[in-house]
Amino acid sequence: MAPAEIEDGTDVHCRLDELLEERGLTLTRLAEIVGVTVVNLSVLKNDRARAIRFSTLQAICRALDCEIGELLVLRPRG
């Protein structure tokens, strides 16, 4: 089982695209604010991340003024 898969048939999904659009930010600008590379944020945005540091997660949530549960959600596999 892949790390992002949960036994109940759901996957962890990152809502970064939606949150960026709602806030009028680009991935490049968020990378600058958070202090990570665009490539790393892109991996997260495209649901290919296998792990994320709590400090990075906190920085993203601060920059987007959101809660972790708004950024990362469970969705049905399929």
PDB file of N, CA, C and O in Angstrom:
ATOM      1  N   MET A   1       0.848  -1.186   0.000  1.00  0.00           N
ATOM      2  CA  MET A   1       0.000   0.000   0.000  1.00  0.00           C
ATOM      3  C   MET A   1       0.889   1.243   0.000  1.00  0.00           C
ATOM      4  O   MET A   1       1.825   1.337   0.794  1.00  0.00           O
ATOM      5  N   ALA A   2       0.607   2.176  -0.868  1.00  0.00           N
ATOM      6  CA  ALA A   2       1.371   3.424  -0.943  1.00  0.00           C
ATOM      7  C   ALA A   2       1.115   4.252   0.312  1.00  0.00           C
ATOM      8  O   ALA A   2       0.044   4.140   0.909  1.00  0.00           O
ATOM      9  N   PRO A   3       2.079   5.086   0.728  1.00  0.00           N
ATOM     10  CA  PRO A   3       1.940   5.868   1.956  1.00  0.00           C
ATOM     11  C   PRO A   3       0.699   6.755   2.000  1.00  0.00           C
ATOM     12  O   PRO A   3       0.131   6.951   3.074  1.00  0.00           O
ATOM     13  N   ALA A   4       0.266   7.292   0.870  1.00  0.00           N
ATOM     14  CA  ALA A   4      -0.875   8.207   0.889  1.00  0.00           C
ATOM     15  C   ALA A   4      -2.216   7.472   0.875  1.00  0.00           C
ATOM     16  O   ALA A   4      -3.270   8.100   0.968  1.00  0.00           O
ATOM     17  N   GLU A   5      -2.176   6.152   0.759  1.00  0.00           N
ATOM     18  CA  GLU A   5      -3.422   5.392   0.706  1.00  0.00           C
ATOM     19  C   GLU A   5      -3.866   4.995   2.101  1.00  0.00           C
ATOM     20  O   GLU A   5      -3.046   4.621   2.939  1.00  0.00           O
ATOM     21  N   ILE A   6      -5.133   5.075   2.340  1.00  0.00           N
ATOM     22  CA  ILE A   6      -5.739   4.669   3.592  1.00  0.00           C
ATOM     23  C   ILE A   6      -6.513   3.385   3.320  1.00  0.00           C
ATOM     24  O   ILE A   6      -7.028   3.190   2.219  1.00  0.00           O
ATOM     25  N   GLU A   7      -6.596   2.515   4.313  1.00  0.00           N
ATOM     26  CA  GLU A   7      -7.233   1.213   4.116  1.00  0.00           C
ATOM     27  C   GLU A   7      -8.692   1.293   3.700  1.00  0.00           C
ATOM     28  O   GLU A   7      -9.201   0.344   3.104  1.00  0.00           O
ATOM     29  N   ASP A   8      -9.381   2.385   3.990  1.00  0.00           N
ATOM     30  CA  ASP A   8     -10.810   2.468   3.693  1.00  0.00           C
ATOM     31  C   ASP A   8     -11.105   2.897   2.259  1.00  0.00           C
ATOM     32  O   ASP A   8     -12.238   3.267   1.953  1.00  0.00           O
ATOM     33  N   GLY A   9     -10.119   2.858   1.384  1.00  0.00           N
ATOM     34  CA  GLY A   9     -10.350   3.182  -0.020  1.00  0.00           C
ATOM     35  C   GLY A   9     -10.281   4.660  -0.337  1.00  0.00           C
ATOM     36  O   GLY A   9     -10.895   5.115  -1.302  1.00  0.00           O
ATOM     37  N   THR A  10      -9.546   5.414   0.457  1.00  0.00           N
ATOM     38  CA  THR A  10      -9.401   6.847   0.192  1.00  0.00           C
ATOM     39  C   THR A  10      -7.931   7.200   0.016  1.00  0.00           C
ATOM     40  O   THR A  10      -7.047   6.466   0.459  1.00  0.00           O
ATOM     41  N   ASP A  11      -7.682   8.318  -0.628  1.00  0.00           N
ATOM     42  CA  ASP A  11      -6.338   8.858  -0.811  1.00  0.00           C
ATOM     43  C   ASP A  11      -6.293  10.257  -0.202  1.00  0.00           C
ATOM     44  O   ASP A  11      -7.316  10.931  -0.085  1.00  0.00           O
ATOM     45  N   VAL A  12      -5.093  10.678   0.181  1.00  0.00           N
ATOM     46  CA  VAL A  12      -4.896  12.057   0.624  1.00  0.00           C
ATOM     47  C   VAL A  12      -4.789  12.922  -0.628  1.00  0.00           C
ATOM     48  O   VAL A  12      -4.009  12.631  -1.535  1.00  0.00           O
ATOM     49  N   HIS A  13      -5.576  13.976  -0.664  1.00  0.00           N
ATOM     50  CA  HIS A  13      -5.574  14.898  -1.803  1.00  0.00           C
ATOM     51  C   HIS A  13      -5.186  16.283  -1.315  1.00  0.00           C
ATOM     52  O   HIS A  13      -5.692  16.747  -0.294  1.00  0.00           O
ATOM     53  N   CYS A  14      -4.298  16.939  -2.032  1.00  0.00           N
ATOM     54  CA  CYS A  14      -3.877  18.291  -1.709  1.00  0.00           C
ATOM     55  C   CYS A  14      -4.691  19.283  -2.538  1.00  0.00           C
ATOM     56  O   CYS A  14      -4.720  19.195  -3.765  1.00  0.00           O
ATOM     57  N   ARG A  15      -5.344  20.212  -1.872  1.00  0.00           N
ATOM     58  CA  ARG A  15      -6.194  21.207  -2.534  1.00  0.00           C
ATOM     59  C   ARG A  15      -5.431  22.500  -2.845  1.00  0.00           C
ATOM     60  O   ARG A  15      -6.031  23.574  -2.885  1.00  0.00           O
ATOM     61  N   LEU A  16      -4.144  22.408  -3.060  1.00  0.00           N
ATOM     62  CA  LEU A  16      -3.311  23.588  -3.260  1.00  0.00           C
ATOM     63  C   LEU A  16      -3.780  24.430  -4.446  1.00  0.00           C
ATOM     64  O   LEU A  16      -3.819  25.657  -4.351  1.00  0.00           O
ATOM     65  N   ASP A  17      -4.133  23.792  -5.555  1.00  0.00           N
ATOM     66  CA  ASP A  17      -4.615  24.536  -6.726  1.00  0.00           C
ATOM     67  C   ASP A  17      -5.810  25.416  -6.387  1.00  0.00           C
ATOM     68  O   ASP A  17      -5.839  26.604  -6.711  1.00  0.00           O
ATOM     69  N   GLU A  18      -6.798  24.811  -5.729  1.00  0.00           N
ATOM     70  CA  GLU A  18      -8.013  25.560  -5.396  1.00  0.00           C
ATOM     71  C   GLU A  18      -7.719  26.716  -4.447  1.00  0.00           C
ATOM     72  O   GLU A  18      -8.231  27.820  -4.632  1.00  0.00           O
ATOM     73  N   LEU A  19      -6.894  26.462  -3.433  1.00  0.00           N
ATOM     74  CA  LEU A  19      -6.584  27.505  -2.458  1.00  0.00           C
ATOM     75  C   LEU A  19      -5.783  28.642  -3.083  1.00  0.00           C
ATOM     76  O   LEU A  19      -6.011  29.810  -2.767  1.00  0.00           O
ATOM     77  N   LEU A  20      -4.850  28.306  -3.966  1.00  0.00           N
ATOM     78  CA  LEU A  20      -4.087  29.351  -4.657  1.00  0.00           C
ATOM     79  C   LEU A  20      -5.017  30.216  -5.506  1.00  0.00           C
ATOM     80  O   LEU A  20      -4.915  31.443  -5.496  1.00  0.00           O
ATOM     81  N   GLU A  21      -5.913  29.576  -6.229  1.00  0.00           N
ATOM     82  CA  GLU A  21      -6.842  30.318  -7.076  1.00  0.00           C
ATOM     83  C   GLU A  21      -7.739  31.230  -6.241  1.00  0.00           C
ATOM     84  O   GLU A  21      -7.946  32.392  -6.590  1.00  0.00           O
ATOM     85  N   GLU A  22      -8.265  30.707  -5.149  1.00  0.00           N
ATOM     86  CA  GLU A  22      -9.134  31.502  -4.274  1.00  0.00           C
ATOM     87  C   GLU A  22      -8.419  32.729  -3.724  1.00  0.00           C
ATOM     88  O   GLU A  22      -9.038  33.769  -3.497  1.00  0.00           O
ATOM     89  N   ARG A  23      -7.109  32.602  -3.510  1.00  0.00           N
ATOM     90  CA  ARG A  23      -6.347  33.694  -2.901  1.00  0.00           C
ATOM     91  C   ARG A  23      -5.602  34.550  -3.919  1.00  0.00           C
ATOM     92  O   ARG A  23      -4.941  35.522  -3.553  1.00  0.00           O
ATOM     93  N   GLY A  24      -5.709  34.193  -5.181  1.00  0.00           N
ATOM     94  CA  GLY A  24      -5.051  34.969  -6.230  1.00  0.00           C
ATOM     95  C   GLY A  24      -3.538  34.885  -6.185  1.00  0.00           C
ATOM     96  O   GLY A  24      -2.850  35.845  -6.531  1.00  0.00           O
ATOM     97  N   LEU A  25      -3.015  33.739  -5.758  1.00  0.00           N
ATOM     98  CA  LEU A  25      -1.567  33.537  -5.683  1.00  0.00           C
ATOM     99  C   LEU A  25      -1.125  32.546  -6.746  1.00  0.00           C
ATOM    100  O   LEU A  25      -1.903  31.703  -7.191  1.00  0.00           O
ATOM    101  N   THR A  26       0.128  32.658  -7.145  1.00  0.00           N
ATOM    102  CA  THR A  26       0.722  31.673  -8.044  1.00  0.00           C
ATOM    103  C   THR A  26       1.561  30.701  -7.223  1.00  0.00           C
ATOM    104  O   THR A  26       1.922  30.983  -6.080  1.00  0.00           O
ATOM    105  N   LEU A  27       1.861  29.570  -7.814  1.00  0.00           N
ATOM    106  CA  LEU A  27       2.720  28.600  -7.157  1.00  0.00           C
ATOM    107  C   LEU A  27       4.107  29.200  -6.918  1.00  0.00           C
ATOM    108  O   LEU A  27       4.735  28.949  -5.890  1.00  0.00           O
ATOM    109  N   THR A  28       4.571  29.991  -7.877  1.00  0.00           N
ATOM    110  CA  THR A  28       5.885  30.646  -7.754  1.00  0.00           C
ATOM    111  C   THR A  28       5.915  31.599  -6.567  1.00  0.00           C
ATOM    112  O   THR A  28       6.875  31.614  -5.797  1.00  0.00           O
ATOM    113  N   ARG A  29       4.859  32.392  -6.425  1.00  0.00           N
ATOM    114  CA  ARG A  29       4.806  33.339  -5.305  1.00  0.00           C
ATOM    115  C   ARG A  29       4.721  32.610  -3.975  1.00  0.00           C
ATOM    116  O   ARG A  29       5.376  33.006  -3.010  1.00  0.00           O
ATOM    117  N   LEU A  30       3.920  31.542  -3.909  1.00  0.00           N
ATOM    118  CA  LEU A  30       3.824  30.771  -2.676  1.00  0.00           C
ATOM    119  C   LEU A  30       5.174  30.166  -2.316  1.00  0.00           C
ATOM    120  O   LEU A  30       5.553  30.150  -1.145  1.00  0.00           O
ATOM    121  N   ALA A  31       5.900  29.672  -3.307  1.00  0.00           N
ATOM    122  CA  ALA A  31       7.228  29.108  -3.065  1.00  0.00           C
ATOM    123  C   ALA A  31       8.155  30.153  -2.453  1.00  0.00           C
ATOM    124  O   ALA A  31       8.921  29.848  -1.539  1.00  0.00           O
ATOM    125  N   GLU A  32       8.086  31.382  -2.956  1.00  0.00           N
ATOM    126  CA  GLU A  32       8.903  32.469  -2.411  1.00  0.00           C
ATOM    127  C   GLU A  32       8.539  32.750  -0.959  1.00  0.00           C
ATOM    128  O   GLU A  32       9.419  32.904  -0.112  1.00  0.00           O
ATOM    129  N   ILE A  33       7.244  32.818  -0.674  1.00  0.00           N
ATOM    130  CA  ILE A  33       6.767  33.125   0.680  1.00  0.00           C
ATOM    131  C   ILE A  33       7.174  32.024   1.658  1.00  0.00           C
ATOM    132  O   ILE A  33       7.635  32.300   2.766  1.00  0.00           O
ATOM    133  N   VAL A  34       6.997  30.776   1.233  1.00  0.00           N
ATOM    134  CA  VAL A  34       7.226  29.630   2.113  1.00  0.00           C
ATOM    135  C   VAL A  34       8.707  29.278   2.217  1.00  0.00           C
ATOM    136  O   VAL A  34       9.147  28.742   3.234  1.00  0.00           O
ATOM    137  N   GLY A  35       9.481  29.577   1.167  1.00  0.00           N
ATOM    138  CA  GLY A  35      10.904  29.266   1.188  1.00  0.00           C
ATOM    139  C   GLY A  35      11.209  27.845   0.730  1.00  0.00           C
ATOM    140  O   GLY A  35      12.165  27.229   1.201  1.00  0.00           O
ATOM    141  N   VAL A  36      10.400  27.331  -0.184  1.00  0.00           N
ATOM    142  CA  VAL A  36      10.656  26.020  -0.782  1.00  0.00           C
ATOM    143  C   VAL A  36      10.674  26.189  -2.300  1.00  0.00           C
ATOM    144  O   VAL A  36      10.298  27.240  -2.819  1.00  0.00           O
ATOM    145  N   THR A  37      11.106  25.165  -2.995  1.00  0.00           N
ATOM    146  CA  THR A  37      11.170  25.274  -4.452  1.00  0.00           C
ATOM    147  C   THR A  37       9.791  25.083  -5.075  1.00  0.00           C
ATOM    148  O   THR A  37       8.907  24.452  -4.494  1.00  0.00           O
ATOM    149  N   VAL A  38       9.633  25.639  -6.262  1.00  0.00           N
ATOM    150  CA  VAL A  38       8.400  25.454  -7.021  1.00  0.00           C
ATOM    151  C   VAL A  38       8.209  23.964  -7.313  1.00  0.00           C
ATOM    152  O   VAL A  38       7.086  23.458  -7.289  1.00  0.00           O
ATOM    153  N   VAL A  39       9.308  23.271  -7.588  1.00  0.00           N
ATOM    154  CA  VAL A  39       9.235  21.837  -7.881  1.00  0.00           C
ATOM    155  C   VAL A  39       8.641  21.076  -6.693  1.00  0.00           C
ATOM    156  O   VAL A  39       7.780  20.215  -6.878  1.00  0.00           O
ATOM    157  N   ASN A  40       9.089  21.385  -5.491  1.00  0.00           N
ATOM    158  CA  ASN A  40       8.556  20.698  -4.308  1.00  0.00           C
ATOM    159  C   ASN A  40       7.073  20.990  -4.118  1.00  0.00           C
ATOM    160  O   ASN A  40       6.305  20.087  -3.785  1.00  0.00           O
ATOM    161  N   LEU A  41       6.661  22.228  -4.323  1.00  0.00           N
ATOM    162  CA  LEU A  41       5.241  22.552  -4.210  1.00  0.00           C
ATOM    163  C   LEU A  41       4.442  21.881  -5.319  1.00  0.00           C
ATOM    164  O   LEU A  41       3.306  21.461  -5.096  1.00  0.00           O
ATOM    165  N   SER A  42       5.016  21.775  -6.495  1.00  0.00           N
ATOM    166  CA  SER A  42       4.342  21.118  -7.607  1.00  0.00           C
ATOM    167  C   SER A  42       4.094  19.639  -7.312  1.00  0.00           C
ATOM    168  O   SER A  42       3.029  19.109  -7.631  1.00  0.00           O
ATOM    169  N   VAL A  43       5.062  18.986  -6.712  1.00  0.00           N
ATOM    170  CA  VAL A  43       4.907  17.584  -6.321  1.00  0.00           C
ATOM    171  C   VAL A  43       3.748  17.449  -5.337  1.00  0.00           C
ATOM    172  O   VAL A  43       2.934  16.533  -5.454  1.00  0.00           O
ATOM    173  N   LEU A  44       3.674  18.347  -4.383  1.00  0.00           N
ATOM    174  CA  LEU A  44       2.575  18.340  -3.412  1.00  0.00           C
ATOM    175  C   LEU A  44       1.248  18.614  -4.106  1.00  0.00           C
ATOM    176  O   LEU A  44       0.264  17.911  -3.874  1.00  0.00           O
ATOM    177  N   LYS A  45       1.221  19.618  -4.944  1.00  0.00           N
ATOM    178  CA  LYS A  45       0.005  20.035  -5.647  1.00  0.00           C
ATOM    179  C   LYS A  45      -0.559  18.922  -6.525  1.00  0.00           C
ATOM    180  O   LYS A  45      -1.776  18.793  -6.664  1.00  0.00           O
ATOM    181  N   ASN A  46       0.311  18.131  -7.109  1.00  0.00           N
ATOM    182  CA  ASN A  46      -0.106  17.066  -8.015  1.00  0.00           C
ATOM    183  C   ASN A  46      -0.300  15.719  -7.315  1.00  0.00           C
ATOM    184  O   ASN A  46      -0.367  14.676  -7.965  1.00  0.00           O
ATOM    185  N   ASP A  47      -0.389  15.753  -5.985  1.00  0.00           N
ATOM    186  CA  ASP A  47      -0.634  14.550  -5.173  1.00  0.00           C
ATOM    187  C   ASP A  47       0.430  13.471  -5.370  1.00  0.00           C
ATOM    188  O   ASP A  47       0.130  12.278  -5.319  1.00  0.00           O
ATOM    189  N   ARG A  48       1.667  13.895  -5.596  1.00  0.00           N
ATOM    190  CA  ARG A  48       2.765  12.938  -5.752  1.00  0.00           C
ATOM    191  C   ARG A  48       3.704  12.942  -4.560  1.00  0.00           C
ATOM    192  O   ARG A  48       4.672  12.182  -4.536  1.00  0.00           O
ATOM    193  N   ALA A  49       3.437  13.784  -3.572  1.00  0.00           N
ATOM    194  CA  ALA A  49       4.300  13.855  -2.392  1.00  0.00           C
ATOM    195  C   ALA A  49       4.121  12.608  -1.543  1.00  0.00           C
ATOM    196  O   ALA A  49       3.004  12.134  -1.336  1.00  0.00           O
ATOM    197  N   ARG A  50       5.219  12.094  -1.063  1.00  0.00           N
ATOM    198  CA  ARG A  50       5.184  10.921  -0.178  1.00  0.00           C
ATOM    199  C   ARG A  50       5.279  11.355   1.270  1.00  0.00           C
ATOM    200  O   ARG A  50       4.952  10.585   2.173  1.00  0.00           O
ATOM    201  N   ALA A  51       5.727  12.588   1.500  1.00  0.00           N
ATOM    202  CA  ALA A  51       5.884  13.115   2.860  1.00  0.00           C
ATOM    203  C   ALA A  51       5.951  14.633   2.772  1.00  0.00           C
ATOM    204  O   ALA A  51       6.252  15.199   1.722  1.00  0.00           O
ATOM    205  N   ILE A  52       5.665  15.276   3.897  1.00  0.00           N
ATOM    206  CA  ILE A  52       5.821  16.727   3.987  1.00  0.00           C
ATOM    207  C   ILE A  52       6.247  17.063   5.413  1.00  0.00           C
ATOM    208  O   ILE A  52       5.710  16.515   6.375  1.00  0.00           O
ATOM    209  N   ARG A  53       7.191  17.945   5.538  1.00  0.00           N
ATOM    210  CA  ARG A  53       7.643  18.372   6.868  1.00  0.00           C
ATOM    211  C   ARG A  53       6.551  19.206   7.516  1.00  0.00           C
ATOM    212  O   ARG A  53       5.878  19.995   6.852  1.00  0.00           O
ATOM    213  N   PHE A  54       6.381  19.023   8.820  1.00  0.00           N
ATOM    214  CA  PHE A  54       5.397  19.818   9.539  1.00  0.00           C
ATOM    215  C   PHE A  54       5.691  21.303   9.397  1.00  0.00           C
ATOM    216  O   PHE A  54       4.763  22.104   9.285  1.00  0.00           O
ATOM    217  N   SER A  55       6.957  21.686   9.398  1.00  0.00           N
ATOM    218  CA  SER A  55       7.301  23.102   9.280  1.00  0.00           C
ATOM    219  C   SER A  55       6.874  23.659   7.921  1.00  0.00           C
ATOM    220  O   SER A  55       6.427  24.802   7.830  1.00  0.00           O
ATOM    221  N   THR A  56       7.013  22.853   6.867  1.00  0.00           N
ATOM    222  CA  THR A  56       6.567  23.281   5.540  1.00  0.00           C
ATOM    223  C   THR A  56       5.054  23.366   5.493  1.00  0.00           C
ATOM    224  O   THR A  56       4.502  24.319   4.943  1.00  0.00           O
ATOM    225  N   LEU A  57       4.381  22.388   6.058  1.00  0.00           N
ATOM    226  CA  LEU A  57       2.924  22.380   6.108  1.00  0.00           C
ATOM    227  C   LEU A  57       2.403  23.607   6.857  1.00  0.00           C
ATOM    228  O   LEU A  57       1.457  24.257   6.413  1.00  0.00           O
ATOM    229  N   GLN A  58       3.021  23.915   7.981  1.00  0.00           N
ATOM    230  CA  GLN A  58       2.634  25.097   8.749  1.00  0.00           C
ATOM    231  C   GLN A  58       2.869  26.379   7.959  1.00  0.00           C
ATOM    232  O   GLN A  58       2.031  27.280   7.975  1.00  0.00           O
ATOM    233  N   ALA A  59       3.997  26.466   7.274  1.00  0.00           N
ATOM    234  CA  ALA A  59       4.315  27.665   6.492  1.00  0.00           C
ATOM    235  C   ALA A  59       3.330  27.846   5.338  1.00  0.00           C
ATOM    236  O   ALA A  59       2.917  28.969   5.049  1.00  0.00           O
ATOM    237  N   ILE A  60       2.954  26.759   4.681  1.00  0.00           N
ATOM    238  CA  ILE A  60       1.975  26.839   3.592  1.00  0.00           C
ATOM    239  C   ILE A  60       0.629  27.319   4.148  1.00  0.00           C
ATOM    240  O   ILE A  60      -0.005  28.205   3.574  1.00  0.00           O
ATOM    241  N   CYS A  61       0.205  26.735   5.255  1.00  0.00           N
ATOM    242  CA  CYS A  61      -1.076  27.123   5.851  1.00  0.00           C
ATOM    243  C   CYS A  61      -1.065  28.577   6.318  1.00  0.00           C
ATOM    244  O   CYS A  61      -2.067  29.278   6.178  1.00  0.00           O
ATOM    245  N   ARG A  62       0.049  29.032   6.867  1.00  0.00           N
ATOM    246  CA  ARG A  62       0.149  30.452   7.266  1.00  0.00           C
ATOM    247  C   ARG A  62       0.046  31.354   6.038  1.00  0.00           C
ATOM    248  O   ARG A  62      -0.669  32.356   6.056  1.00  0.00           O
ATOM    249  N   ALA A  63       0.759  30.998   4.979  1.00  0.00           N
ATOM    250  CA  ALA A  63       0.774  31.815   3.764  1.00  0.00           C
ATOM    251  C   ALA A  63      -0.605  31.858   3.099  1.00  0.00           C
ATOM    252  O   ALA A  63      -0.991  32.874   2.523  1.00  0.00           O
ATOM    253  N   LEU A  64      -1.337  30.751   3.184  1.00  0.00           N
ATOM    254  CA  LEU A  64      -2.657  30.677   2.546  1.00  0.00           C
ATOM    255  C   LEU A  64      -3.790  31.017   3.514  1.00  0.00           C
ATOM    256  O   LEU A  64      -4.961  31.036   3.134  1.00  0.00           O
ATOM    257  N   ASP A  65      -3.428  31.285   4.767  1.00  0.00           N
ATOM    258  CA  ASP A  65      -4.415  31.582   5.807  1.00  0.00           C
ATOM    259  C   ASP A  65      -5.499  30.499   5.830  1.00  0.00           C
ATOM    260  O   ASP A  65      -6.693  30.775   5.715  1.00  0.00           O
ATOM    261  N   CYS A  66      -5.032  29.260   5.982  1.00  0.00           N
ATOM    262  CA  CYS A  66      -5.966  28.131   6.004  1.00  0.00           C
ATOM    263  C   CYS A  66      -5.565  27.150   7.092  1.00  0.00           C
ATOM    264  O   CYS A  66      -4.480  27.244   7.666  1.00  0.00           O
ATOM    265  N   GLU A  67      -6.442  26.223   7.359  1.00  0.00           N
ATOM    266  CA  GLU A  67      -6.171  25.132   8.282  1.00  0.00           C
ATOM    267  C   GLU A  67      -5.637  23.940   7.482  1.00  0.00           C
ATOM    268  O   GLU A  67      -5.860  23.848   6.275  1.00  0.00           O
ATOM    269  N   ILE A  68      -4.948  23.050   8.146  1.00  0.00           N
ATOM    270  CA  ILE A  68      -4.396  21.874   7.481  1.00  0.00           C
ATOM    271  C   ILE A  68      -5.503  21.074   6.800  1.00  0.00           C
ATOM    272  O   ILE A  68      -5.302  20.556   5.702  1.00  0.00           O
ATOM    273  N   GLY A  69      -6.661  20.967   7.432  1.00  0.00           N
ATOM    274  CA  GLY A  69      -7.779  20.221   6.872  1.00  0.00           C
ATOM    275  C   GLY A  69      -8.391  20.856   5.635  1.00  0.00           C
ATOM    276  O   GLY A  69      -9.129  20.197   4.903  1.00  0.00           O
ATOM    277  N   GLU A  70      -8.094  22.125   5.393  1.00  0.00           N
ATOM    278  CA  GLU A  70      -8.538  22.765   4.156  1.00  0.00           C
ATOM    279  C   GLU A  70      -7.567  22.463   3.016  1.00  0.00           C
ATOM    280  O   GLU A  70      -7.949  22.453   1.846  1.00  0.00           O
ATOM    281  N   LEU A  71      -6.313  22.219   3.373  1.00  0.00           N
ATOM    282  CA  LEU A  71      -5.272  21.946   2.385  1.00  0.00           C
ATOM    283  C   LEU A  71      -5.227  20.463   2.009  1.00  0.00           C
ATOM    284  O   LEU A  71      -5.144  20.114   0.831  1.00  0.00           O
ATOM    285  N   LEU A  72      -5.280  19.608   3.014  1.00  0.00           N
ATOM    286  CA  LEU A  72      -5.200  18.170   2.795  1.00  0.00           C
ATOM    287  C   LEU A  72      -6.527  17.525   3.170  1.00  0.00           C
ATOM    288  O   LEU A  72      -7.012  17.684   4.290  1.00  0.00           O
ATOM    289  N   VAL A  73      -7.106  16.800   2.228  1.00  0.00           N
ATOM    290  CA  VAL A  73      -8.394  16.149   2.460  1.00  0.00           C
ATOM    291  C   VAL A  73      -8.324  14.696   1.997  1.00  0.00           C
ATOM    292  O   VAL A  73      -7.456  14.327   1.206  1.00  0.00           O
ATOM    293  N   LEU A  74      -9.237  13.887   2.494  1.00  0.00           N
ATOM    294  CA  LEU A  74      -9.361  12.514   2.021  1.00  0.00           C
ATOM    295  C   LEU A  74     -10.413  12.471   0.927  1.00  0.00           C
ATOM    296  O   LEU A  74     -11.468  13.095   1.044  1.00  0.00           O
ATOM    297  N   ARG A  75     -10.123  11.733  -0.138  1.00  0.00           N
ATOM    298  CA  ARG A  75     -11.100  11.580  -1.207  1.00  0.00           C
ATOM    299  C   ARG A  75     -11.113  10.116  -1.637  1.00  0.00           C
ATOM    300  O   ARG A  75     -10.116   9.412  -1.480  1.00  0.00           O
ATOM    301  N   PRO A  76     -12.225   9.665  -2.170  1.00  0.00           N
ATOM    302  CA  PRO A  76     -12.317   8.262  -2.618  1.00  0.00           C
ATOM    303  C   PRO A  76     -11.279   7.955  -3.687  1.00  0.00           C
ATOM    304  O   PRO A  76     -11.013   8.776  -4.565  1.00  0.00           O
ATOM    305  N   ARG A  77     -10.713   6.793  -3.606  1.00  0.00           N
ATOM    306  CA  ARG A  77      -9.766   6.332  -4.613  1.00  0.00           C
ATOM    307  C   ARG A  77     -10.516   6.037  -5.904  1.00  0.00           C
ATOM    308  O   ARG A  77     -11.643   5.544  -5.875  1.00  0.00           O
ATOM    309  N   GLY A  78      -9.907   6.329  -7.003  1.00  0.00           N
ATOM    310  CA  GLY A  78     -10.592   5.996  -8.241  1.00  0.00           C
ATOM    311  C   GLY A  78     -10.079   6.738  -9.356  1.00  0.00           C
ATOM    312  O   GLY A  78     -10.553   6.571 -10.479  1.00  0.00           O
TER     313      GLY A  78
END
